[in-house]
Amino acid sequence: MSNNKTAVVALGGNAIGATGTEDIHQQFANTRTAIDGILPLLREGYNIAITHGNGPQVGNALLRVERTYPGLPALPLGVIVADTEGGIGYMIEQCLQNRLLQEKIARDVVTIVTQVVVDRDDPSIRNPSKPIGPYYQAGEVDGLKARGWTVRDDAGRGFRRFVPSPIPRAVVNKATIRDLVARGTVVITAGGGGVPVYADPDGRYEGVDAVIDKDRASAVVARDIGAGTLLILTQVEKVALNYKQPDQKDLDAITLADAKKYLAQGHFAAGSMGPKIEAAIQFLEYGGERVIITSLEKAAQAVRGEAGTVISG
């Protein structure tokens, strides 16, 4: 392995608020716990960028929009993503600043509300597949569809709004992020996958009413800043085959070829580990050195090679 000590740390949606019911005090407490996994990298001299999920927070923001409609103008989804990027970024930024002060580690921390380029003709634009926001009753569906929404049953649990989830292609702010990270600033970026935008023929950006998968966006950030390591923190300690089955097999280390094979065999669910393995494959194919997938609680051990699953080329 080379001496590339630049890493992207992807905090899962459970890092700040797993259920969406946590008040702001609990969210700050969760954030203080989440950053424990980042400190070992900083102590070892890594330059890092941090990404994070925002699913519960976006759900709450959409619910607030619903409860004030039509009294207040509705916010487009891209603006809601940007709002949560700023709010969650502020929490991570402040908690990390305070912890660095306590640890006597001299690093600046900054949050960047990040635009991420997607294809305007991405297939998901025509076939929205990502459920977001609250559940609705059958009698509400026609009225919601009249507002231009795609609403359908979500696995028998109720009706939900479905939005596009296009593939991220590039980070608009990549040069700034790369320069800041290279000089040791901890950059919080691409929260919730970043704000999806496309470029018109004249190069001007326009927002897309969509959400981007956070792990896929993290792989693109890692590529665009030249990171060697992508650390994905989630709810389980290791990637597993036959998850939650009697013959579950936890994986300590696998190759890129193994990851592709197991993904094709259907071992990783689309709504949980699947996107993380896809992001790992994407990052390694971009030229990254290793991906570590583990839980928030085991992050420090995983960085030392004592926990988690390592995927490498």
Wavefront OBJ file of the C-alpha trace (Angstrom):
o trace
v 0.000 0.000 0.000
v 1.214 3.464 -0.795
v 1.545 6.225 1.769
v -1.666 7.955 0.692
v -2.961 9.322 3.995
v -6.078 10.994 2.643
v -9.387 9.403 3.602
v -13.105 9.971 3.239
v -15.203 8.977 6.256
v -18.862 8.287 5.438
v -21.101 8.512 8.505
v -24.323 6.549 8.179
v -27.739 8.073 8.706
v -27.862 6.499 12.160
v -24.886 8.613 13.242
v -26.988 11.694 13.989
v -30.563 10.499 14.347
v -31.533 6.935 13.559
v -35.290 7.265 13.960
v -36.004 10.899 13.147
v -37.626 11.388 16.572
v -34.479 12.515 18.400
v -34.592 16.113 19.623
v -31.671 18.413 18.881
v -29.973 17.650 22.199
v -29.966 13.930 21.438
v -28.736 14.583 17.920
v -25.780 16.528 19.312
v -25.084 13.683 21.761
v -25.192 11.189 18.891
v -22.833 13.377 16.885
v -20.314 13.552 19.718
v -20.299 9.754 19.813
v -20.015 9.466 16.039
v -16.831 11.496 15.817
v -14.977 9.010 18.019
v -14.345 6.994 14.864
v -12.675 9.952 13.167
v -10.122 10.829 15.842
v -7.788 7.830 15.263
v -7.331 8.918 11.665
v -6.493 12.457 12.728
v -4.063 11.253 15.375
v -2.290 9.211 12.711
v -1.931 12.258 10.492
v -4.623 11.526 7.922
v -6.183 14.342 5.950
v -9.898 13.656 5.835
v -13.237 14.651 4.398
v -16.440 13.620 6.162
v -19.715 12.773 4.453
v -22.955 11.914 6.210
v -26.491 10.680 5.736
v -29.582 12.841 6.227
v -32.549 10.511 5.706
v -34.370 11.117 9.021
v -33.754 14.856 8.832
v -35.049 15.114 5.255
v -38.110 13.128 6.298
v -38.787 15.592 9.108
v -38.273 18.571 6.822
v -40.734 17.162 4.308
v -43.247 16.600 7.094
v -42.912 20.250 8.139
v -43.526 21.275 4.531
v -46.646 19.104 4.451
v -48.025 20.510 7.682
v -47.619 24.120 6.555
v -48.948 23.588 2.997
v -50.532 25.630 1.425
v -50.038 28.346 4.029
v -46.322 28.569 3.277
v -44.632 27.959 -0.075
v -43.364 24.403 -0.512
v -39.610 23.886 -0.667
v -38.096 21.844 -3.491
v -36.250 18.722 -2.422
v -32.862 20.088 -3.486
v -33.233 23.044 -1.130
v -34.245 20.703 1.701
v -31.106 18.626 1.083
v -29.026 21.814 1.171
v -30.714 22.900 4.408
v -29.955 19.584 6.100
v -26.389 19.642 4.791
v -25.904 22.945 6.568
v -27.643 21.929 9.795
v -26.015 18.521 10.197
v -22.689 19.906 9.021
v -22.884 22.544 11.750
v -23.422 19.855 14.396
v -20.514 17.724 13.180
v -18.298 20.778 12.748
v -18.888 22.141 16.233
v -18.642 18.764 17.985
v -15.415 17.958 16.172
v -13.938 21.411 16.859
v -14.621 20.989 20.572
v -13.157 17.487 20.621
v -10.035 18.580 18.755
v -9.576 21.384 21.290
v -9.864 18.844 24.101
v -7.401 16.478 22.387
v -4.997 19.336 21.567
v -5.100 18.506 17.854
v -4.619 21.585 15.689
v -6.978 21.203 12.721
v -9.459 23.549 11.127
v -12.955 22.174 10.391
v -15.324 23.530 7.745
v -18.671 22.555 6.236
v -19.305 22.958 2.510
v -22.842 22.739 1.126
v -21.960 20.618 -1.871
v -23.492 20.420 -5.330
v -23.094 17.050 -7.052
v -23.506 16.675 -10.802
v -25.898 14.038 -12.156
v -27.085 13.241 -15.675
v -30.250 15.074 -16.629
v -31.392 11.942 -18.490
v -30.467 9.464 -15.739
v -32.959 6.540 -15.947
v -34.097 7.164 -12.370
v -35.473 10.562 -13.403
v -38.153 8.765 -15.406
v -38.601 5.961 -12.878
v -38.357 7.372 -9.332
v -37.345 4.582 -6.956
v -36.331 6.178 -3.649
v -39.076 6.410 -0.978
v -38.853 9.515 1.198
v -40.907 11.313 3.795
v -43.972 10.172 5.723
v -46.561 7.518 4.947
v -49.953 8.530 3.526
v -53.415 7.035 3.476
v -54.938 5.723 0.235
v -57.433 8.589 0.200
v -54.627 11.151 0.035
v -52.874 9.691 -2.992
v -54.850 11.417 -5.783
v -54.309 14.846 -4.240
v -50.587 14.230 -3.894
v -50.298 13.010 -7.472
v -52.087 16.171 -8.582
v -49.092 18.076 -7.218
v -46.860 16.208 -9.650
v -45.572 13.638 -7.171
v -44.943 9.953 -7.792
v -46.795 8.170 -4.986
v -47.177 4.427 -4.587
v -47.327 1.641 -2.053
v -44.086 1.035 -0.146
v -43.820 -2.715 0.506
v -47.329 -2.897 1.945
v -46.562 -0.423 4.734
v -48.465 2.507 3.281
v -48.191 5.031 0.458
v -45.102 7.189 0.134
v -43.608 9.696 -2.212
v -40.926 8.259 -4.500
v -38.217 10.455 -5.980
v -35.340 9.915 -8.424
v -31.972 8.782 -7.107
v -29.554 9.493 -9.968
v -25.962 8.298 -10.099
v -23.466 10.970 -8.964
v -20.892 11.893 -11.597
v -18.749 14.710 -10.177
v -18.514 17.193 -7.322
v -18.896 20.821 -8.364
v -16.822 22.038 -5.403
v -14.083 19.400 -5.794
v -11.110 21.753 -6.316
v -11.886 23.677 -3.135
v -12.473 20.500 -1.123
v -9.286 18.910 -2.445
v -7.178 21.990 -1.637
v -8.572 22.347 1.883
v -8.136 18.661 2.692
v -4.582 18.676 1.301
v -3.588 21.395 3.761
v -5.079 19.538 6.721
v -8.535 21.091 7.046
v -11.268 18.598 7.914
v -13.999 19.170 5.338
v -17.612 18.088 5.911
v -19.058 17.646 2.444
v -21.704 15.963 0.273
v -24.111 15.576 3.174
v -26.998 13.310 2.240
v -25.268 12.697 -1.090
v -25.069 16.395 -1.876
v -27.513 18.617 -3.768
v -28.157 17.035 -7.186
v -27.644 19.391 -10.118
v -27.125 19.117 -13.854
v -25.264 21.424 -16.203
v -27.145 22.964 -19.141
v -25.436 23.331 -22.546
v -23.977 26.672 -21.437
v -22.490 25.132 -18.286
v -25.017 26.687 -15.922
v -26.229 24.499 -13.062
v -29.864 23.687 -12.349
v -31.229 21.726 -9.406
v -32.887 18.317 -9.737
v -35.774 17.235 -7.503
v -34.000 14.090 -6.383
v -31.722 12.587 -3.751
v -28.312 10.999 -4.261
v -27.158 7.886 -2.441
v -24.694 9.051 0.214
v -22.270 6.150 -0.188
v -22.084 6.526 -3.957
v -21.466 10.249 -3.524
v -18.753 9.473 -0.976
v -16.948 7.338 -3.560
v -17.038 10.236 -6.021
v -15.743 12.669 -3.388
v -12.952 10.232 -2.545
v -12.021 9.972 -6.217
v -12.152 13.704 -6.790
v -9.847 14.522 -3.867
v -7.445 11.627 -4.523
v -8.185 9.707 -1.305
v -6.609 6.316 -0.734
v -9.117 5.117 1.876
v -12.914 5.187 2.035
v -14.228 4.386 5.527
v -17.966 3.602 5.531
v -19.491 3.581 9.018
v -22.829 1.853 9.386
v -24.834 -0.277 11.852
v -22.957 -3.580 11.601
v -19.360 -4.448 12.428
v -18.667 -6.482 9.302
v -20.063 -7.225 5.883
v -21.647 -10.674 5.902
v -22.801 -13.340 3.511
v -26.228 -14.865 4.203
v -26.963 -11.991 6.587
v -29.207 -12.932 9.563
v -29.368 -16.547 8.358
v -28.151 -19.557 10.378
v -25.145 -19.825 8.064
v -24.175 -16.132 8.229
v -20.492 -15.651 7.440
v -18.765 -12.436 8.473
v -16.052 -11.221 6.137
v -12.718 -9.849 7.383
v -11.151 -9.039 4.014
v -12.266 -9.514 0.419
v -11.008 -8.475 -2.988
v -12.714 -6.282 -5.533
v -13.479 -9.422 -7.552
v -15.060 -11.045 -4.487
v -17.217 -7.966 -3.874
v -18.515 -8.045 -7.446
v -19.216 -11.765 -7.242
v -21.085 -11.611 -3.937
v -23.098 -8.587 -5.098
v -24.133 -10.429 -8.273
v -25.150 -13.438 -6.168
v -27.614 -11.245 -4.248
v -25.943 -11.302 -0.837
v -26.362 -7.569 -0.235
v -29.816 -6.019 0.028
v -30.605 -2.991 -2.121
v -31.837 -0.989 0.864
v -28.916 -1.670 3.204
v -25.508 -3.149 2.370
v -25.987 -3.167 -1.417
v -25.284 0.551 -2.031
v -22.228 0.388 0.244
v -20.722 -2.506 -1.713
v -21.553 -0.734 -4.984
v -19.797 2.378 -3.685
v -16.800 0.290 -2.623
v -16.567 -1.255 -6.087
v -16.928 2.163 -7.686
v -14.172 3.687 -5.523
v -11.709 0.847 -6.138
v -12.372 0.984 -9.867
v -11.628 4.706 -9.711
v -8.179 3.788 -8.384
v -8.750 3.880 -4.629
v -6.652 1.615 -2.438
v -9.031 0.234 0.187
v -12.531 0.459 1.574
v -13.270 -0.289 5.216
v -16.873 -1.029 6.215
v -17.690 -1.267 9.907
v -19.865 0.101 12.693
v -19.508 3.462 14.390
v -18.542 1.680 17.595
v -15.748 -0.295 15.928
v -14.333 2.488 13.767
v -11.188 3.027 15.822
v -10.370 -0.703 15.845
v -11.111 -0.964 12.118
v -8.614 1.760 11.299
v -6.008 -0.308 13.169
v -7.018 -3.461 11.277
v -8.717 -5.050 14.295
v -12.355 -4.943 13.124
v -14.544 -4.384 10.105
v -14.346 -5.633 6.552
v -11.550 -4.440 4.267
v -12.141 -4.484 0.520
v -9.145 -3.938 -1.717
v -8.143 -4.404 -5.315
l 1 2 3 4 5 6 7 8 9 10 11 12 13 14 15 16 17 18 19 20 21 22 23 24 25 26 27 28 29 30 31 32 33 34 35 36 37 38 39 40 41 42 43 44 45 46 47 48 49 50 51 52 53 54 55 56 57 58 59 60 61 62 63 64 65 66 67 68 69 70 71 72 73 74 75 76 77 78 79 80 81 82 83 84 85 86 87 88 89 90 91 92 93 94 95 96 97 98 99 100 101 102 103 104 105 106 107 108 109 110 111 112 113 114 115 116 117 118 119 120 121 122 123 124 125 126 127 128 129 130 131 132 133 134 135 136 137 138 139 140 141 142 143 144 145 146 147 148 149 150 151 152 153 154 155 156 157 158 159 160 161 162 163 164 165 166 167 168 169 170 171 172 173 174 175 176 177 178 179 180 181 182 183 184 185 186 187 188 189 190 191 192 193 194 195 196 197 198 199 200 201 202 203 204 205 206 207 208 209 210 211 212 213 214 215 216 217 218 219 220 221 222 223 224 225 226 227 228 229 230 231 232 233 234 235 236 237 238 239 240 241 242 243 244 245 246 247 248 249 250 251 252 253 254 255 256 257 258 259 260 261 262 263 264 265 266 267 268 269 270 271 272 273 274 275 276 277 278 279 280 281 282 283 284 285 286 287 288 289 290 291 292 293 294 295 296 297 298 299 300 301 302 303 304 305 306 307 308 309 310 311 312 313
